[in-house]
Amino acid sequence: MDAFTTILLYFTSFFTLMNPMGIMPVFLSKTSELSKRERRKTAIKATVTATSVLVLFAFLGEYLFNFFGISVAGLQVVGGVLFFIMGYDMLNARLSPMKITAEDVDKYVDDISITPLGIPMIAGPGAITNAIVLMGESKSNTDSALVIFSIVLVSLTLMIVLFGAVGITKFLGDKGNKIMMKLMGLIVMVIAVEFFFAGITPYIQTIMNY
């Protein structure tokens, strides 16, 4: 394959797994009490965090998994539980679980940028696994560079989507936001169930084989 076809293939796989449109409602929910500037700051930090994690796992993922005894299935189970809790809160339209004081804003932005937005929403089990597999299949330095380039390209696209999410909230208004959050919360809960059962299936199969 030529470089363009390879990038397109890599980009599509990462874009599907990182799912910018699926992340947007969670981002809106978690940043509902923040100003436009703080939301943009959160989007940038979350994207940078996720990109760094994916690049790290692309190069060292296989060794890290083996060293700590971590499995992709384990990540999926944990991710599923986290997604379900977030989806449940969104379904109940809990857009403002707490008032954030000016002194706590920076800490709050740092916290949600890392978890749950950076990990496991953006850099989730699927994206991490994809980075490890694609890097493992790379036959040259050029192929490896294309994997990293694709991760960065998808991350930039995702950042633009999150920037646009700020405008969407203004357009919908308070009532529209609550309706959208309920719908998106339901979707996030369905994704959570899929993640959970995809992760727990290998454990059940192992137990059944004993």
N, C-alpha and C positions, 0 to 999 in steps of 0.2 A: 504494500500500500504506500501511496505517496504521503507526504507530510500533512497536506490539507485533509485528506480522507481520515488519516489517523487522529488528527486533532478533533475532527468532527465526531468521530466515534467516541473518543475519550470524553469530549465535552458533553455529548448527549447522555452518556452513562452517568457522569457526575451530576449533571443538571437534574436528571430524573431522581437520583438517589438523595440529593441535597434538597430537592423540592422547594424552591423559593416561595411558591404560592401557598404551600402548606405551612411554611414557617411564618409567613406574614401575620396571620391572625394571632399567633402566640406572641409575636413581637408587639403587636398593637395592644394586646391584653396586659403584657408586662410593663409597657411604657406609657400607659394611659395617664399617669399622673405627672409625666415629665414634659418639659417644654420641647419645642421643635428642635432647638439646638442640642439639648440633652439626648433626644431620640436619635439624632444623626450620630452623635458621639457613641451611643450604645450600639448602633448598627455597625459603625466602623470597628469598634473594639470586638464585637461578637464575630464579625467576619474575619478579622485578623487572627483572633484566637483559633477559630475553626480552620483557617488556612494553615496556620502553624502546626496544628495537631495533625492535619492530613499529610502535610509534607514530612513531618517527623515519622509518622507511621509508614509512609511510602518508603522511606529509607531504612527504618529500624523496626517496623511493625512486627515482622515475623520473630525477630529476636526478643522484643519486649513481651510478646504474647507467651513465648516459650519460657522466658525468665520468670515472669510473674504467675505463670500457669493460668493465664486468662484465655477464655474462648470467646469467639464471636457470639455464640449462643448466649453466653452470660451477659454480654453487652446488650443484646436484644431484649432479654428479660428485664433488666434494669431500666433500659430505655422505655420499654412498654409500660412499666409501672409509673415512671415519671410523666410520660405522655398522658396516661389515663387520669392522673391527678390534675394535670393542667387542663385537660379537656373537660373534666367534671366541673372545675371552677368556671371555665368559660361557658359551659352549658347553663350554669346558674347565673350567668352574667355578672360574675364577681370581677368587675373591671377595676375596682379601686379597693383592694383588700386592706390597704393602709395608706394613711397620709404620709407623704415623705417630706421631712423637713429639709430646709436648705442645707443644713450641715450634713445630712445623711445622703444627699443626692449622689455625690461622687462615689461613695462606697456602694450604694445600691446599683449604680450603673456598672461598676466593676464586677459586682457579684453576678448580676443577671447576664452580663456579657459573656462570662465564662460558663456558668450553668444557670438556666437550662439552654440559653440561646446558642452559645458557641459549641458546647457539648451537653447533651447529645442531639440537639435539634439539627444544627447545620452539619457538624462532623459527627454523624450518627454511625451506628454499626455497619450499615450498608456502604456508606461513603468510605469509611475506614477500610473495610474489606476490599472494596474496589481499588483503592489506592495501593494496597499491599499486593493484590493480584496483578494489576497492570504493571507495577514496578517489577514484580517477579518475572513477568513475561517479556520485559524489555530486553532486547538483544544487543543494544548499543547505547552509547551515551546520548545519542540523538533521541532515541525512543524514551529514555528516562527523562530527558529535558522536556519532551512533549507531554509526558504525564504531569509534570510539575506545572507546565504552562497551562494545561487544561484546568487544573485545580484553581490556579490564580484567575483564569478567565471566568470560570463559573462563580467564583467568590465575588468578583467585581460586578457581575450581572446580578447576583443576589443582593449586593449592597445597594445597587440602583433600585431594585424592587422595594427594599426596605425604606429607602429614602422616599419613594413614591407613596408608601403606605401612610405617611404623615398627611398627605393631601387627601387621601381617601377618607380618613376619619373626619376631616373638616366638611367634606362633601356630604357624608352620611348623617352627620349630626349625632346627638346623644342617643336618640331612640333608634336610629339606623345602626349605630355601632353595637347596641345591645342585641338587636336582632341578628346582626352578622356574627357576633361572638357566640350566640347560642347555636347557630347553624355550624359555624366552624368548630365549635367545641365538640359537637356531635361527630364531625369528621375526624378530629384529632383523637377522640376516644376509639373510633373504629380503627384508625391507624395503630393506636396503642395495643388493641387486642390482637391485631395481625402481627405486630412486633413481638408481643409476649408469647403467643403460641408458636411462632416461628422459632423463637429462642428456646422454649421449654420442650418442644418436640424431641430434639436429640437426647435430652435427659430422660424423658419417658421411654424412648426406644432403648436406651442403655439399661434402664431398670427392668424393662420387659425381657431383655435378652439374658438377664442373670438367671 
